[in-house]
Amino acid sequence: MRSTVTVEEPLVAELVALTGARSKTAAVKRALEEQIRLAKLRRLSDLLGHVEVDEAALTSGDAADLARSTSLRGEP
């Protein structure tokens, strides 16, 4: 989707320089993706202390996951 956004040139120039992006579009896209990622992390961190965890399920799941990943990598 194309959008037209008005942003001050010095801000865009700094963004391009900091991200190392090859174009303004790539820099803005990267910045938007990072902002979305950070917002999702903030939402997740807000759940800390509010979610009940079944420790037994985690422990058994960890062992099963480790066995599965080991077999997928072809390790004995």
N, CA, C and O atoms as CSV, one atom per row, in Angstrom:
chain,resi,resn,atom,element,x,y,z
A,1,MET,N,N,0.842,-1.169,0.000
A,1,MET,CA,C,0.000,0.000,0.000
A,1,MET,C,C,0.894,1.240,0.000
A,1,MET,O,O,1.858,1.316,0.762
A,2,ARG,N,N,0.589,2.157,-0.809
A,2,ARG,CA,C,1.345,3.406,-0.867
A,2,ARG,C,C,0.662,4.442,0.019
A,2,ARG,O,O,-0.564,4.539,0.074
A,3,SER,N,N,1.497,5.208,0.708
A,3,SER,CA,C,0.996,6.289,1.552
A,3,SER,C,C,1.903,7.493,1.381
A,3,SER,O,O,3.104,7.356,1.145
A,4,THR,N,N,1.323,8.659,1.502
A,4,THR,CA,C,2.109,9.877,1.472
A,4,THR,C,C,2.158,10.418,2.887
A,4,THR,O,O,1.130,10.635,3.529
A,5,VAL,N,N,3.382,10.632,3.360
A,5,VAL,CA,C,3.580,11.113,4.720
A,5,VAL,C,C,4.544,12.298,4.665
A,5,VAL,O,O,5.543,12.258,3.946
A,6,THR,N,N,4.246,13.334,5.414
A,6,THR,CA,C,5.131,14.489,5.460
A,6,THR,C,C,5.990,14.372,6.712
A,6,THR,O,O,5.484,14.373,7.834
A,7,VAL,N,N,7.306,14.271,6.497
A,7,VAL,CA,C,8.267,14.144,7.602
A,7,VAL,C,C,9.408,15.107,7.315
A,7,VAL,O,O,9.828,15.257,6.167
A,8,GLU,N,N,9.910,15.763,8.365
A,8,GLU,CA,C,11.016,16.701,8.183
A,8,GLU,C,C,12.234,15.973,7.630
A,8,GLU,O,O,12.575,14.881,8.086
A,9,GLU,N,N,12.884,16.581,6.648
A,9,GLU,CA,C,14.034,15.971,5.972
A,9,GLU,C,C,15.169,15.611,6.925
A,9,GLU,O,O,15.741,14.530,6.785
A,10,PRO,N,N,15.525,16.471,7.896
A,10,PRO,CA,C,16.617,16.095,8.806
A,10,PRO,C,C,16.314,14.817,9.598
A,10,PRO,O,O,17.212,14.024,9.880
A,11,LEU,N,N,15.056,14.631,9.949
A,11,LEU,CA,C,14.650,13.434,10.684
A,11,LEU,C,C,14.806,12.192,9.814
A,11,LEU,O,O,15.302,11.164,10.274
A,12,VAL,N,N,14.386,12.287,8.576
A,12,VAL,CA,C,14.513,11.163,7.641
A,12,VAL,C,C,15.992,10.881,7.367
A,12,VAL,O,O,16.405,9.723,7.312
A,13,ALA,N,N,16.777,11.926,7.197
A,13,ALA,CA,C,18.210,11.753,6.940
A,13,ALA,C,C,18.885,11.049,8.118
A,13,ALA,O,O,19.727,10.173,7.922
A,14,GLU,N,N,18.519,11.429,9.327
A,14,GLU,CA,C,19.088,10.781,10.511
A,14,GLU,C,C,18.659,9.321,10.588
A,14,GLU,O,O,19.459,8.455,10.940
A,15,LEU,N,N,17.412,9.050,10.264
A,15,LEU,CA,C,16.900,7.686,10.261
A,15,LEU,C,C,17.656,6.821,9.257
A,15,LEU,O,O,18.047,5.696,9.568
A,16,VAL,N,N,17.857,7.343,8.067
A,16,VAL,CA,C,18.599,6.610,7.027
A,16,VAL,C,C,20.021,6.333,7.506
A,16,VAL,O,O,20.535,5.227,7.342
A,17,ALA,N,N,20.651,7.345,8.098
A,17,ALA,CA,C,22.031,7.183,8.572
A,17,ALA,C,C,22.113,6.151,9.701
A,17,ALA,O,O,23.019,5.317,9.717
A,18,LEU,N,N,21.182,6.207,10.628
A,18,LEU,CA,C,21.215,5.298,11.776
A,18,LEU,C,C,20.873,3.860,11.407
A,18,LEU,O,O,21.426,2.922,11.983
A,19,THR,N,N,19.977,3.682,10.462
A,19,THR,CA,C,19.569,2.326,10.091
A,19,THR,C,C,20.495,1.707,9.058
A,19,THR,O,O,20.554,0.485,8.918
A,20,GLY,N,N,21.220,2.556,8.333
A,20,GLY,CA,C,22.074,2.034,7.270
A,20,GLY,C,C,21.268,1.570,6.064
A,20,GLY,O,O,21.769,0.827,5.220
A,21,ALA,N,N,20.027,2.009,5.990
A,21,ALA,CA,C,19.153,1.618,4.883
A,21,ALA,C,C,19.636,2.246,3.580
A,21,ALA,O,O,20.285,3.292,3.585
A,22,ARG,N,N,19.314,1.599,2.477
A,22,ARG,CA,C,19.739,2.092,1.163
A,22,ARG,C,C,18.800,3.140,0.582
A,22,ARG,O,O,19.137,3.826,-0.382
A,23,SER,N,N,17.617,3.255,1.181
A,23,SER,CA,C,16.661,4.243,0.681
A,23,SER,C,C,15.824,4.773,1.843
A,23,SER,O,O,15.796,4.188,2.926
A,24,LYS,N,N,15.155,5.873,1.601
A,24,LYS,CA,C,14.263,6.438,2.604
A,24,LYS,C,C,13.126,5.476,2.901
A,24,LYS,O,O,12.736,5.289,4.053
A,25,THR,N,N,12.599,4.867,1.843
A,25,THR,CA,C,11.494,3.925,2.008
A,25,THR,C,C,11.907,2.764,2.893
A,25,THR,O,O,11.161,2.373,3.791
A,26,ALA,N,N,13.093,2.204,2.650
A,26,ALA,CA,C,13.572,1.080,3.452
A,26,ALA,C,C,13.774,1.500,4.905
A,26,ALA,O,O,13.470,0.738,5.823
A,27,ALA,N,N,14.283,2.703,5.111
A,27,ALA,CA,C,14.506,3.198,6.476
A,27,ALA,C,C,13.185,3.366,7.218
A,27,ALA,O,O,13.063,2.970,8.377
A,28,VAL,N,N,12.205,3.952,6.551
A,28,VAL,CA,C,10.896,4.157,7.179
A,28,VAL,C,C,10.230,2.811,7.461
A,28,VAL,O,O,9.633,2.620,8.521
A,29,LYS,N,N,10.331,1.883,6.515
A,29,LYS,CA,C,9.748,0.555,6.722
A,29,LYS,C,C,10.384,-0.129,7.927
A,29,LYS,O,O,9.692,-0.721,8.755
A,30,ARG,N,N,11.712,-0.041,8.014
A,30,ARG,CA,C,12.423,-0.655,9.136
A,30,ARG,C,C,12.006,-0.004,10.453
A,30,ARG,O,O,11.819,-0.697,11.453
A,31,ALA,N,N,11.861,1.312,10.460
A,31,ALA,CA,C,11.462,2.022,11.669
A,31,ALA,C,C,10.041,1.641,12.092
A,31,ALA,O,O,9.764,1.472,13.279
A,32,LEU,N,N,9.159,1.509,11.126
A,32,LEU,CA,C,7.785,1.111,11.438
A,32,LEU,C,C,7.745,-0.304,12.007
A,32,LEU,O,O,7.037,-0.562,12.980
A,33,GLU,N,N,8.496,-1.215,11.407
A,33,GLU,CA,C,8.540,-2.594,11.902
A,33,GLU,C,C,9.089,-2.645,13.324
A,33,GLU,O,O,8.586,-3.391,14.164
A,34,GLU,N,N,10.119,-1.851,13.589
A,34,GLU,CA,C,10.710,-1.818,14.928
A,34,GLU,C,C,9.730,-1.240,15.939
A,34,GLU,O,O,9.638,-1.730,17.064
A,35,GLN,N,N,9.009,-0.215,15.552
A,35,GLN,CA,C,8.023,0.390,16.448
A,35,GLN,C,C,6.913,-0.601,16.777
A,35,GLN,O,O,6.472,-0.680,17.924
A,36,ILE,N,N,6.463,-1.350,15.790
A,36,ILE,CA,C,5.436,-2.364,16.004
A,36,ILE,C,C,5.963,-3.452,16.933
A,36,ILE,O,O,5.259,-3.892,17.842
A,37,ARG,N,N,7.214,-3.890,16.701
A,37,ARG,CA,C,7.819,-4.916,17.545
A,37,ARG,C,C,7.897,-4.457,19.000
A,37,ARG,O,O,7.571,-5.215,19.914
A,38,LEU,N,N,8.328,-3.216,19.209
A,38,LEU,CA,C,8.437,-2.681,20.568
A,38,LEU,C,C,7.073,-2.551,21.242
A,38,LEU,O,O,6.940,-2.819,22.436
A,39,ALA,N,N,6.073,-2.147,20.487
A,39,ALA,CA,C,4.719,-2.032,21.049
A,39,ALA,C,C,4.202,-3.404,21.483
A,39,ALA,O,O,3.569,-3.530,22.531
A,40,LYS,N,N,4.472,-4.426,20.679
A,40,LYS,CA,C,4.055,-5.780,21.043
A,40,LYS,C,C,4.793,-6.262,22.286
A,40,LYS,O,O,4.199,-6.913,23.146
A,41,LEU,N,N,6.082,-5.946,22.389
A,41,LEU,CA,C,6.850,-6.324,23.579
A,41,LEU,C,C,6.309,-5.626,24.825
A,41,LEU,O,O,6.239,-6.230,25.895
A,42,ARG,N,N,5.927,-4.359,24.688
A,42,ARG,CA,C,5.347,-3.640,25.828
A,42,ARG,C,C,4.050,-4.311,26.272
A,42,ARG,O,O,3.813,-4.469,27.470
A,43,ARG,N,N,3.216,-4.704,25.322
A,43,ARG,CA,C,1.966,-5.390,25.668
A,43,ARG,C,C,2.251,-6.700,26.392
A,43,ARG,O,O,1.587,-7.039,27.372
A,44,LEU,N,N,3.246,-7.430,25.898
A,44,LEU,CA,C,3.620,-8.686,26.535
A,44,LEU,C,C,4.137,-8.447,27.942
A,44,LEU,O,O,3.786,-9.184,28.864
A,45,SER,N,N,4.964,-7.428,28.119
A,45,SER,CA,C,5.518,-7.151,29.443
A,45,SER,C,C,4.430,-6.727,30.418
A,45,SER,O,O,4.566,-6.934,31.624
A,46,ASP,N,N,3.358,-6.141,29.915
A,46,ASP,CA,C,2.234,-5.779,30.776
A,46,ASP,C,C,1.542,-7.011,31.359
A,46,ASP,O,O,0.842,-6.917,32.367
A,47,LEU,N,N,1.739,-8.159,30.723
A,47,LEU,CA,C,1.121,-9.392,31.207
A,47,LEU,C,C,1.906,-10.046,32.338
A,47,LEU,O,O,1.398,-10.937,33.018
A,48,LEU,N,N,3.166,-9.594,32.543
A,48,LEU,CA,C,3.988,-10.189,33.594
A,48,LEU,C,C,3.271,-10.083,34.933
A,48,LEU,O,O,2.814,-9.013,35.336
A,49,GLY,N,N,3.189,-11.216,35.605
A,49,GLY,CA,C,2.519,-11.245,36.892
A,49,GLY,C,C,1.016,-11.417,36.793
A,49,GLY,O,O,0.339,-11.503,37.817
A,50,HIS,N,N,0.479,-11.469,35.579
A,50,HIS,CA,C,-0.963,-11.589,35.395
A,50,HIS,C,C,-1.370,-12.906,34.739
A,50,HIS,O,O,-2.559,-13.181,34.578
A,51,VAL,N,N,-0.385,-13.719,34.360
A,51,VAL,CA,C,-0.676,-14.965,33.669
A,51,VAL,C,C,-0.226,-16.123,34.548
A,51,VAL,O,O,0.909,-16.142,35.025
A,52,GLU,N,N,-1.120,-17.091,34.762
A,52,GLU,CA,C,-0.760,-18.272,35.544
A,52,GLU,C,C,-0.019,-19.249,34.637
A,52,GLU,O,O,-0.410,-19.473,33.492
A,53,VAL,N,N,1.056,-19.825,35.168
A,53,VAL,CA,C,1.885,-20.733,34.391
A,53,VAL,C,C,1.890,-22.102,35.045
A,53,VAL,O,O,2.062,-22.215,36.259
A,54,ASP,N,N,1.703,-23.140,34.245
A,54,ASP,CA,C,1.769,-24.520,34.713
A,54,ASP,C,C,3.214,-24.987,34.585
A,54,ASP,O,O,3.650,-25.381,33.503
A,55,GLU,N,N,3.963,-24.941,35.700
A,55,GLU,CA,C,5.386,-25.268,35.687
A,55,GLU,C,C,5.641,-26.685,35.188
A,55,GLU,O,O,6.613,-26.912,34.467
A,56,ALA,N,N,4.793,-27.644,35.552
A,56,ALA,CA,C,4.975,-29.039,35.129
A,56,ALA,C,C,4.865,-29.149,33.611
A,56,ALA,O,O,5.631,-29.881,32.984
A,57,ALA,N,N,3.927,-28.434,33.024
A,57,ALA,CA,C,3.754,-28.470,31.570
A,57,ALA,C,C,4.962,-27.850,30.880
A,57,ALA,O,O,5.399,-28.330,29.834
A,58,LEU,N,N,5.499,-26.788,31.464
A,58,LEU,CA,C,6.682,-26.163,30.882
A,58,LEU,C,C,7.881,-27.099,30.918
A,58,LEU,O,O,8.616,-27.210,29.937
A,59,THR,N,N,8.077,-27.763,32.030
A,59,THR,CA,C,9.213,-28.671,32.180
A,59,THR,C,C,9.109,-29.834,31.203
A,59,THR,O,O,10.085,-30.163,30.528
A,60,SER,N,N,7.956,-30.450,31.120
A,60,SER,CA,C,7.795,-31.578,30.194
A,60,SER,C,C,7.866,-31.097,28.747
A,60,SER,O,O,8.384,-31.800,27.880
A,61,GLY,N,N,7.352,-29.914,28.493
A,61,GLY,CA,C,7.415,-29.362,27.143
A,61,GLY,C,C,8.848,-29.061,26.733
A,61,GLY,O,O,9.222,-29.266,25.578
A,62,ASP,N,N,9.647,-28.576,27.668
A,62,ASP,CA,C,11.048,-28.278,27.373
A,62,ASP,C,C,11.791,-29.537,26.953
A,62,ASP,O,O,12.549,-29.517,25.984
A,63,ALA,N,N,11.579,-30.629,27.673
A,63,ALA,CA,C,12.255,-31.892,27.349
A,63,ALA,C,C,11.820,-32.399,25.979
A,63,ALA,O,O,12.649,-32.850,25.189
A,64,ALA,N,N,10.534,-32.328,25.699
A,64,ALA,CA,C,10.026,-32.778,24.404
A,64,ALA,C,C,10.546,-31.891,23.279
A,64,ALA,O,O,10.915,-32.388,22.215
A,65,ASP,N,N,10.577,-30.586,23.511
A,65,ASP,CA,C,11.090,-29.659,22.495
A,65,ASP,C,C,12.565,-29.898,22.220
A,65,ASP,O,O,12.998,-29.862,21.068
A,66,LEU,N,N,13.339,-30.143,23.272
A,66,LEU,CA,C,14.762,-30.398,23.111
A,66,LEU,C,C,14.985,-31.679,22.314
A,66,LEU,O,O,15.827,-31.713,21.418
A,67,ALA,N,N,14.239,-32.724,22.633
A,67,ALA,CA,C,14.371,-33.979,21.904
A,67,ALA,C,C,14.001,-33.799,20.434
A,67,ALA,O,O,14.673,-34.335,19.553
A,68,ARG,N,N,12.936,-33.047,20.171
A,68,ARG,CA,C,12.485,-32.812,18.801
A,68,ARG,C,C,13.517,-32.009,18.010
A,68,ARG,O,O,13.820,-32.350,16.867
A,69,SER,N,N,14.055,-30.954,18.602
A,69,SER,CA,C,15.028,-30.131,17.887
A,69,SER,C,C,16.326,-30.896,17.654
A,69,SER,O,O,16.975,-30.711,16.625
A,70,THR,N,N,16.709,-31.748,18.594
A,70,THR,CA,C,17.910,-32.564,18.433
A,70,THR,C,C,17.740,-33.519,17.281
A,70,THR,O,O,18.652,-33.691,16.472
A,71,SER,N,N,16.572,-34.148,17.195
A,71,SER,CA,C,16.341,-35.108,16.096
A,71,SER,C,C,16.234,-34.406,14.756
A,71,SER,O,O,16.654,-34.968,13.744
A,72,LEU,N,N,15.691,-33.204,14.712
A,72,LEU,CA,C,15.580,-32.459,13.464
A,72,LEU,C,C,16.946,-32.028,12.936
A,72,LEU,O,O,17.140,-31.924,11.725
A,73,ARG,N,N,17.891,-31.779,13.843
A,73,ARG,CA,C,19.232,-31.401,13.436
A,73,ARG,C,C,20.085,-32.621,13.086
A,73,ARG,O,O,21.210,-32.473,12.608
A,74,GLY,N,N,19.553,-33.836,13.324
A,74,GLY,CA,C,20.276,-35.053,12.997
A,74,GLY,C,C,21.314,-35.423,14.032
A,74,GLY,O,O,22.218,-36.208,13.748
A,75,GLU,N,N,21.201,-34.867,15.237
A,75,GLU,CA,C,22.137,-35.209,16.289
A,75,GLU,C,C,21.668,-36.473,16.993
A,75,GLU,O,O,20.466,-36.713,17.104
A,76,PRO,N,N,22.608,-37.282,17.467
A,76,PRO,CA,C,22.218,-38.530,18.163
A,76,PRO,C,C,21.564,-38.284,19.486
A,76,PRO,O,O,21.188,-39.233,20.174
